[in-house]
Amino acid sequence: MREEALRNILGQLNATSADIQASAVISTDGLMMASLLPQGLDQDRMGAMSAALLSLGSRVARELDRGTPEQVLVKGDNGYVLMLQAGNDAVLTVLASTQAKLGLIFLDAKRAAASMAQVL
């Protein structure tokens, strides 16, 4: 039931913008909880990398006295990877295209993460 609720939230998030190509909610230890990923994208790899990057982002923020990180953003030639904390034990990861309107995606992802935190 929890996985279904999380998948519904991911579906609503993905529907907000054609520029969102994939999304997933992953435990902080890297286990996939729910996802809407394109075929061919390895969900185990995505889970492990998301957990590692969020952990590193948290360490950087702490070590440089920036407080608790709200999000981690990676920009690449083929688009963006956005990660937000979804409660204490999970992270929302969103893959977006290079044309994405990041302000809107940040807003929608933040709302989705808050909804996920309530489910979790």
Sequence and secondary structure as in RCSB ss.txt:
>XXXX:A:sequence
MREEALRNILGQLNATSADIQASAVISTDGLMMASLLPQGLDQDRMGAMSAALLSLGSRVARELDRGTPEQVLVK
GDNGYVLMLQAGNDAVLTVLASTQAKLGLIFLDAKRAAASMAQVL
>XXXX:A:secstr
 HHHHHHHHHHHHHHT TTEEEEEEEETTS EEEEE  TT  HHHHHHHHHHHHHHHHHHHHHTT  S  EEEEE
ETTEEEEEEE SSSEEEEEEE TT  HHHHHHHHHHHHHHHHHH 
